[in-house]
Amino acid sequence: MQNLSKHHVKQDDHQRAEGGRTKAATSGQVDDSSGLNIGGDWKFSKNPQFLKDRLAVWDRLYEKQAAKYKEFPREKINVTLQDGAQRDGTSFETTPFDVAKQISKQFAEKIIVAKIKYTRRIGTLDEGLLNPEDDGKSTFENQWFFWDVNRPLEGDCILILYRFENAEGRETFWHSSAHVLGQTLETEFGVHLCHGPPTENGFFYDSYTGKDIFHDKDYPIIQKAAQKVVAEKQTFTRLILTKEEALELFGKNPFKVQLISSKIPDGGKVTAYRCGTLIDLCTGPHIPTTKMIKAFKVMKNSSAYWLGKAGNDSLQRVYGVTFPSKKELDEHIHLIEEAAKRDHRNIGQQQDLFHMHHLSPGCVFMYPKGNVVYQNLMDMIRREYRVRGYQ
């Protein structure tokens, strides 16, 4: 494994900010008193020490949470499915996956995520939860909750189950896949993770790498590491944290520290999820296990700004897409390739109508044949304007 600097160009030479989604999710009242650039010095490091330090804190806090859950009473609960069917269970033991297995084992193995509405909640640790990536808004006040398939139910509820074919299932699948990507970026390169959401066609993860950027030569490294994560059948576990605990857990990541410090008030609580060595601030929910990801592909990379603001630290954004089968990935790639063939930005250049150059983005240089087409289009528009009384 080579040092990043040996085959990466510097961000100063390759800056293309794509901060829209990051800004939408993490903009707001963030304290910038520490300066626009908080990342500091960064050096390539495979399996950095902060991973072990963070896991040690997680294990201690998770054991403490487990003891609290043991104190809740185990009572008989009633679960109502979407079709009105009733299933029995036990509070703080029965999971949505257990309920799905009562329908069919094959059906249960395809369930990505659940949505529930409690009619009687016996107990919870969720009161006061906030989302640091959404201006510290409460995550507890909604009547319906998206719920991890392997997370025990906390009372009588209405339960809806989603597969990958559902939009809710795909979003969760790609959100979990972003965590797999984040894990590979941390273990293989030692990045500071910033923000990793699902998108309409996959997911991305922003990370801080100092002045280095990712290159297409890194894609095989990332994909191989992701395949290892999938093969390990890692599960996703959830931990509720106080603000102070969150600051301790993410103390080595200046970007997470800024989010927590600025958006979570004293006394507030947040959630984090663990998947293998990855631990990240996240409201969830997630897929039961990484083994559900059968096909993983890095699509591209670009640059972004922290919080979507020019002048802040420059980040590296890696895009990916995953599917529950290789066949679905192949079909997805085929559609992308076919769309590219029909892209008039490419067709126009192939037909010698115009020329575009990366040194002048957004500018089109017309060739004679292209100018003929352009002039004919303008003449047609002028005629139509005259017919309709425009001057």
C-alpha positions in Angstrom: 0.0 0.0 0.0 1.5 3.3 -1.1 1.3 6.6 0.8 -1.5 8.8 -0.6 1.0 11.5 -1.5 2.8 9.2 -3.9 0.0 8.9 -6.4 -2.4 11.7 -5.5 -2.4 15.3 -6.7 -2.9 18.1 -4.3 -6.3 19.6 -3.6 -4.9 23.0 -4.5 -4.6 21.7 -8.1 -7.9 19.9 -8.2 -10.7 21.7 -6.5 -14.3 21.1 -7.5 -16.7 21.8 -4.6 -19.9 19.7 -4.4 -21.3 20.9 -1.1 -25.1 20.8 -1.7 -26.1 17.8 0.2 -23.5 18.3 2.9 -24.7 21.9 3.3 -28.3 20.8 3.5 -27.6 18.3 6.2 -24.9 20.1 8.3 -25.4 23.8 7.7 -26.8 26.0 10.3 -25.5 27.6 13.5 -22.1 26.1 13.8 -19.5 27.8 15.9 -16.7 29.0 13.5 -14.8 30.8 16.3 -12.0 28.2 16.0 -11.4 29.3 12.4 -12.4 28.2 8.9 -9.8 25.4 8.8 -10.0 22.9 11.7 -8.6 19.8 10.1 -5.0 20.6 10.8 -2.1 18.4 9.7 -3.0 15.0 8.3 -0.8 12.1 7.4 -1.6 8.8 5.7 -2.0 6.0 8.2 -3.4 2.5 7.7 -5.3 1.2 10.7 -4.6 4.4 12.7 -4.4 4.2 16.5 -7.5 6.3 17.0 -9.6 3.4 15.9 -8.5 1.3 18.8 -8.9 4.2 21.3 -12.4 4.9 20.0 -13.4 1.2 20.3 -12.2 1.1 23.9 -14.5 4.0 24.8 -17.4 2.5 22.8 -17.1 -0.9 24.7 -17.2 0.9 28.0 -20.2 3.0 27.2 -22.1 0.2 25.4 -21.7 -2.1 28.5 -23.2 0.7 30.6 -26.2 1.1 28.2 -26.8 -2.7 28.1 -27.1 -2.6 31.9 -29.8 0.1 31.7 -31.8 -2.0 29.1 -31.7 -5.0 31.4 -33.7 -3.0 34.0 -36.7 -2.6 31.7 -39.5 -5.1 32.3 -40.1 -8.0 29.9 -43.8 -8.0 29.2 -46.0 -9.6 26.6 -46.6 -7.2 23.7 -48.9 -7.2 20.7 -47.5 -6.3 17.2 -50.0 -5.4 14.4 -48.7 -5.8 10.9 -49.7 -3.6 7.9 -52.4 -6.1 6.8 -53.9 -6.1 10.3 -52.5 -9.5 11.3 -51.5 -9.8 15.0 -48.3 -11.2 16.4 -47.2 -11.7 20.0 -43.8 -10.8 21.4 -41.9 -9.8 24.5 -40.8 -6.2 25.2 -37.0 -5.6 24.9 -36.5 -9.0 23.4 -38.6 -9.5 20.3 -37.2 -7.7 17.2 -38.9 -6.8 13.9 -36.7 -9.6 12.4 -38.3 -12.1 14.9 -41.8 -11.0 13.8 -40.8 -11.3 10.1 -39.6 -14.8 10.7 -43.0 -15.7 12.0 -44.3 -14.9 8.5 -41.5 -16.7 6.6 -37.7 -17.1 7.0 -37.1 -16.3 3.4 -39.2 -13.1 3.7 -37.4 -12.1 6.9 -33.9 -12.4 5.3 -34.9 -9.8 2.7 -36.1 -7.2 5.3 -34.0 -4.1 5.3 -35.7 -1.8 7.8 -38.9 -1.4 9.8 -41.2 1.4 10.6 -43.2 1.4 13.8 -45.8 3.4 15.7 -46.2 2.6 19.4 -49.7 2.3 20.9 -48.2 1.4 24.3 -44.5 2.0 25.0 -43.3 0.3 28.1 -40.0 2.2 28.4 -37.3 3.8 26.4 -33.9 5.5 26.6 -34.7 7.7 23.6 -36.2 10.7 25.2 -34.3 13.8 24.5 -32.5 12.5 21.5 -31.2 15.1 19.0 -29.8 15.0 15.5 -26.5 16.9 15.2 -26.7 16.9 11.4 -30.1 18.6 11.4 -29.5 21.6 13.6 -30.0 19.6 16.8 -33.7 18.8 16.1 -35.4 16.2 18.2 -35.6 12.7 16.8 -38.1 11.5 19.4 -41.2 13.5 18.7 -42.4 11.7 15.5 -45.3 9.3 15.9 -43.7 6.9 13.4 -40.2 5.7 13.9 -37.9 4.0 11.4 -36.4 1.1 13.4 -33.5 -1.3 13.1 -34.6 -4.8 12.1 -32.5 -6.3 14.9 -33.4 -3.7 17.6 -35.9 -5.0 20.3 -39.3 -3.5 20.3 -40.3 -1.5 23.4 -44.1 -2.1 23.5 -47.3 -2.7 21.6 -47.0 -1.3 18.1 -48.0 -1.2 14.5 -45.2 -2.6 12.3 -44.3 -2.0 8.7 -41.5 -4.0 7.0 -39.5 -2.8 4.0 -37.3 -4.5 1.5 -34.8 -3.1 -1.0 -37.6 -2.8 -3.6 -39.2 -0.1 -1.4 -37.8 3.5 -1.4 -37.4 3.3 2.4 -35.4 0.1 2.0 -33.1 1.4 -0.6 -32.4 4.6 1.4 -31.5 2.5 4.4 -29.4 0.0 2.4 -27.4 2.8 0.8 -27.1 4.6 4.2 -25.6 1.5 5.7 -23.3 1.1 2.6 -22.0 4.6 3.2 -20.9 3.4 6.7 -19.1 0.5 5.0 -17.4 3.0 2.7 -16.5 5.1 5.7 -14.9 2.1 7.5 -12.7 1.4 4.5 -11.6 5.0 4.2 -10.6 5.1 7.9 -8.8 1.7 8.0 -7.0 2.0 4.6 -6.1 5.7 4.7 -6.7 7.1 8.2 -9.1 9.9 7.1 -11.2 12.1 9.4 -14.8 11.2 8.4 -17.2 14.1 8.1 -20.5 13.3 6.5 -21.9 10.2 4.6 -25.5 10.2 3.5 -27.5 8.1 1.0 -28.4 9.8 -2.3 -31.0 9.1 -5.0 -28.6 6.7 -6.7 -26.3 5.4 -4.1 -24.2 7.2 -1.4 -21.1 9.2 -0.7 -18.7 9.9 2.2 -16.9 13.2 2.8 -13.6 12.9 4.6 -10.6 15.1 5.4 -7.3 14.1 3.9 -5.2 17.3 4.3 -3.9 18.5 0.9 -4.2 15.0 -0.7 -7.0 13.8 -2.9 -8.3 10.4 -3.9 -7.5 9.1 -7.3 -9.1 6.3 -9.4 -6.1 4.2 -8.5 -7.6 4.0 -5.0 -10.8 2.5 -6.2 -9.6 -1.1 -6.2 -8.2 -0.7 -2.7 -11.5 0.7 -1.4 -13.5 -2.0 -3.1 -11.3 -4.8 -1.8 -11.5 -3.5 1.7 -15.3 -3.1 1.4 -15.6 -6.7 0.2 -13.7 -7.8 3.3 -16.2 -5.9 5.5 -19.1 -7.6 3.7 -17.5 -11.0 4.1 -17.2 -10.5 7.9 -21.0 -10.2 8.2 -20.7 -7.2 10.5 -23.7 -6.1 12.4 -24.8 -2.5 13.2 -25.2 -1.6 16.9 -26.7 1.5 18.3 -25.5 3.6 21.3 -27.2 6.5 23.0 -24.7 9.2 24.2 -24.8 12.3 26.3 -23.0 15.3 24.8 -20.1 14.7 27.1 -19.8 11.0 26.1 -20.0 11.9 22.4 -17.2 14.4 22.8 -15.1 11.8 24.4 -15.9 9.2 21.8 -15.1 11.4 18.8 -12.4 13.5 20.5 -9.8 12.7 17.8 -12.1 14.0 15.0 -12.2 17.8 14.9 -15.2 17.8 12.5 -17.4 15.6 14.7 -16.3 17.7 17.8 -17.4 20.9 16.1 -20.8 19.4 15.2 -21.4 18.0 18.7 -20.2 21.2 20.5 -22.2 23.6 18.3 -25.5 21.7 17.7 -26.1 19.7 20.8 -27.0 21.7 23.9 -25.7 20.7 27.3 -27.9 17.9 28.6 -28.8 16.8 25.1 -28.4 13.2 23.8 -27.3 11.8 20.4 -26.9 8.3 18.9 -23.9 6.6 17.3 -23.7 3.4 15.3 -20.9 0.9 15.2 -20.1 -1.4 12.2 -16.8 -3.2 12.7 -14.2 -0.6 13.5 -16.4 2.2 12.2 -18.2 4.3 14.8 -20.1 7.4 13.6 -22.7 9.9 14.7 -25.9 8.7 13.2 -29.6 8.5 13.9 -30.0 5.3 11.9 -31.6 3.0 11.2 -29.4 0.4 9.4 -29.5 -3.0 7.7 -29.1 -6.0 10.1 -25.7 -7.1 8.7 -23.2 -6.2 5.9 -23.7 -9.6 4.3 -26.8 -8.2 2.7 -24.5 -6.1 0.4 -23.7 -8.5 -2.5 -22.2 -5.9 -4.9 -20.2 -2.8 -4.1 -18.7 -0.3 -6.6 -16.9 3.0 -6.2 -18.3 5.3 -8.9 -16.3 8.5 -8.7 -14.7 11.1 -6.4 -14.6 14.8 -6.2 -14.0 17.6 -3.7 -16.4 19.4 -1.3 -16.2 22.0 1.5 -16.9 21.4 5.1 -20.4 22.5 5.8 -20.7 23.4 2.1 -19.0 26.8 2.7 -16.1 28.0 0.5 -13.2 28.8 2.6 -13.7 26.0 5.0 -11.6 22.9 5.0 -11.6 21.1 1.6 -12.8 17.5 1.8 -12.7 14.5 -0.4 -16.0 13.0 -1.5 -16.1 9.4 -2.7 -19.3 8.2 -4.3 -20.4 4.5 -4.4 -23.4 2.3 -5.1 -24.4 -1.1 -3.8 -27.0 -3.7 -4.5 -28.3 -7.0 -3.0 -27.1 -8.8 -6.1 -24.4 -8.5 -8.7 -27.1 -8.7 -11.4 -28.7 -5.5 -10.1 -25.4 -3.7 -10.1 -24.7 -4.8 -13.7 -28.1 -3.5 -14.8 -27.4 -0.2 -13.0 -24.0 0.2 -14.7 -25.6 -0.7 -18.1 -28.2 2.0 -17.7 -25.5 4.6 -16.9 -23.5 3.6 -19.9 -26.6 3.8 -22.2 -27.5 7.2 -20.8 -23.9 8.4 -21.5 -24.2 7.3 -25.1 -27.3 9.4 -25.5 -25.8 12.4 -23.7 -25.9 15.3 -26.2 -22.8 16.8 -24.7 -20.9 13.8 -26.0 -22.9 13.3 -29.2 -22.5 16.9 -30.2 -18.7 16.6 -30.0 -18.7 13.3 -31.8 -20.6 14.9 -34.7 -18.2 17.9 -34.8 -20.9 20.3 -33.8 -19.0 21.9 -31.0 -16.0 21.6 -28.7 -15.7 21.9 -24.9 -12.5 22.2 -22.9 -11.8 21.5 -19.2 -9.8 24.8 -18.9 -13.0 26.7 -19.8 -15.9 24.9 -18.1 -19.3 25.9 -19.2 -18.1 27.4 -22.5 -19.0 25.9 -25.8 -16.9 26.5 -28.9 -19.0 26.1 -32.0 -17.7 24.4 -35.2 -19.1 25.4 -38.6 -21.7 22.5 -38.7 -22.7 23.3 -35.1 -23.1 27.0 -36.0 -25.4 26.0 -38.9 -27.6 24.1 -36.4 -27.5 27.0 -33.9 -28.4 29.6 -36.5 -31.4 27.5 -37.8 -32.7 27.1 -34.3 -32.4 30.8 -33.7 -34.2 31.6 -37.0 -37.0 29.2 -36.0 -37.4 30.9 -32.6 -37.5 34.3 -34.1 -40.3 33.2 -36.6 -42.3 31.8 -33.7 -41.9 35.1 -31.8 -43.2 37.1 -34.7 -46.2 34.8 -35.2 -47.1 35.4 -31.5 -46.7 39.2 -31.7 -43.4 39.6 -30.0 -41.0 42.3 -31.2 
